[in-house]
């Protein structure tokens, strides 16, 4: 009997110690609202839509203290549509993130699984859409992935410790093909923060992206299906008092693209596309009027180069966004957004590219202009 009591006491003490060294957190966001768009394929549209400023999600994150400043960590994050209850990210259960790894205060963090690339980690936080405004303010077709339209599967990722405001990192995602370079992606980037100054830069390269259902970018996950993808950019934010201003430049190059996840066709029948290139210039501003209320604005000029068998076209895409956000509490806020896009200059011959298309809308406009308004409620838990 005494042996049973001692064994029970020891096991209870061990469980208590283990619990004290480990933690698991359940968290989430529900972002739900009503959108009005003036022209979707020639008609106006009112719809309920989920996850614009932040993608609606729930997740688990945890850590276990292994001693000497080292921890085992994990994160599982599901994306969903709150208006239908369906999974997001191509129907994946944990489509936003799914990884396990080790973190050390001196050596940095190494993780393995489905994860964000370095453009998302380091460049996106300097953009309006990757920081406070979300999807509706994304650059055309989210061509630079600063709004994380896709994640990297099969990725091994490293993030350095913070060195006085400076941090760097990188990721490599395996193609998992007998042809080693098929559908693989690698990226790297860095950021620096000091007081009100924030700098960020990122680079990403992929070969035969979206060409297979597996690999780094699965066919149902890639923004563009192309023989080669190259994205890079840099941004700066400066905050003084209640005001923040930002400038970002990004460059996206897709060679031999055959498809796009936002639109059904990127070429007229019988036309072959050699390359699609974007130069994105963003200027943004945010003003915190009170601790609970802010106003924000953004302007993006995107210069598109469209090289096809029919020749080259060089449209200019102008996008303007405005936002007002009021927080009822630290967890619940209501926001109003409006965006306007206008396409000028040369015509590509692809109706989906020649018509304006704000990323959150259901389809491109039948004309060169499109406007949308969203009123939404967001709750975090």
C-alpha positions, 0 to 999 in steps of 0.5 A: 500500500505504501509503495502505491502511495509513493508511486502516486505521489511521484507520478503526480509531482512529475506531471506537475513539473511537466505541466509547469514546463510546457504550455499550449494556447488556443487562439483565433480570429473571426473577421466577418462582414458585408461587401458591395462591389460596383462591377463584377463581370458587368453587374453590381454585387452585395455579398457576405465575406470572411477574413479580409483584414485578417484571415478567419482562423483558429489554432494551437501553439505550444512549447516545452522547456528543454532546459538551457534556454532551448524549447520545443515548439509547434503551431497548427493553424486552420483557416476557414470561411466564417460565412460557410464554415468551410476550410480555407487554403484549398480545403486543408485542415491546417492550411495556414501553418503546421510546423514543429521545431526548436527555439534557442535564445542564443542560436535562433529558431529552426522549424519544419512544416507548412510555413510562411516564406521570407517575403511574408515574414520580413517585407510584408509587415512594411506594407499596409496590407501585410500590417494593418489593412489586409487583403483588400489592400493587397497589390494586384493579384497579390503578385508579390505574396505580401498578403500571404496568398500561399504558404510553403509546403515541405519547408525548413525555416530558420529565424535568427535571434534579435540582435539589437533590433536586427533579425534575419532568416530564410526558408527552403521548401523541397520539391519532393520530386526525382527532378530536384529543382522541380517545384522547389522554393527558397527565400531569405530576408531581414528586418531592422527596428529602432524606435519609430523606424522599421525596415524590411526586405525579402527575396523568394525564388521558385522553379516550376511552381504550382506544376505538381499537386505536391512540392513546395507550392501545390497546384491548388495553392500557388498564385501563379503556375509558372516555370519560374517565380522571382519576387523581391522587395524592400520597405520602410515605415516611420512612426512619430507620435500617432502618425505612421508613413510607409513606402514599399517597392516590390518586383515580381517576375513569372516566366511562362505562366499558364494560370492564376488562382484569382482568374480563370485565364491570363491569355486570349485563346491561342496566345502563349505568355512568355512572362508577366512582371510587376513593379509595385510602388506603395505609399501608405499612411496611418493616423491613430486619432485615439487609442481606439480609433485610427484612419489609414490610406494607401496608394499603389502604382503597379507597372505590368509588363506582359510579354506574349506571343502577340507582343508586349503590353505595359498596363499601369494599375492604380489602386487607392484604399481607405480604412477606418477602424474602431476598437470596442475592446482589445479583442473586438473591433469594427472597420470600414474599408473602400478600394478603387482600382483603375487600369490604364495603358496597353491592353494584354488581350486577356479580359481578366487582366485588362479589367480592374480587379480588387483582390477581394472581389468575386471577379474582375470588372467588365471595365477598366475600373472597379470599386468595393466597400466593406463593413465588418466586425472582427473578434479575436480570442 
